[in-house]
Amino acid sequence: MSTAIELIVEGFTRLKDRQSLEDLRMHRRRLAVDLKARMGFDYRLSITQVEQDIAAVEAGLNTLSGPIGG
């Protein structure tokens, strides 16, 4: 079963929409920084999920970064 982020990445990848993938990655990175800075609650599960989202987005970007002229 695919996660929501994987489906979103798949759609952007299919459309070759690099900018949307870059924007999504930047959003998730900011979210991770924000969660890591918070105190008073255990955010480890949320941080792990956001980091998995970032990995999925980067995998999509890597597919768009194939060989030049390919």
N, C-alpha and C positions, 0 to 999 in steps of 0.2 A: 504494500500500500504506500502511495506517495503522500508526503506531507504537503500542506498548502504551499509552503515556500518552494518545494520542488516543482509543483505544478506551475507556479508563477515564473520560476526560472526557466522551465521548459518552454513556456509561451514566449518569453522575451528572447530566448535563444533561437527558437523557430523563426521569429520575426527578425532575427539578427539586430536586436535593439540593444546595442552595447551601452548606450547612455542610461537607459532605464536600469540595467543591471548594475552599472557603476553607482547610480543614485541609491538603489536598494542596498548595496553593500555599505555605502557611506552612512545611510540611516541606521543600519544594524550595528555598525561600529560605534556610532554615537550612543546608541541605546546600551551597548555593552559597557562603555565607559561610564555612563550615568548609573547603571545598576551596580557596577563595582564600587562607585563612590558612596553609595547609600549605606546607612547603618541602621541598626535597630530591628532588622528582619533578615532572615536567611534567604538570600537571592541566588544561591548557587544553582538551583534547577533552572531558573530563568536565564542566568548567564550561560549555562551549558546549552540551552536551546538556542539562544541568540548566536553563540559561537558555531553551532551546527548550521544555522541559517547562513552565516557568513561563508562557511565552507561550501555549502550548496551553491551560493551565488558565485563564488570564485571558480567552482567547477564549471559552471555555465560560461563564465568569462573565458576560461581556458579553451573551451570548445570553439569560441569565436576567435581565439588567438592562434588558430591553426597555421600551417605553413603559408607564407606569403605567396600569392600567386596560385594557391591551391584551389 
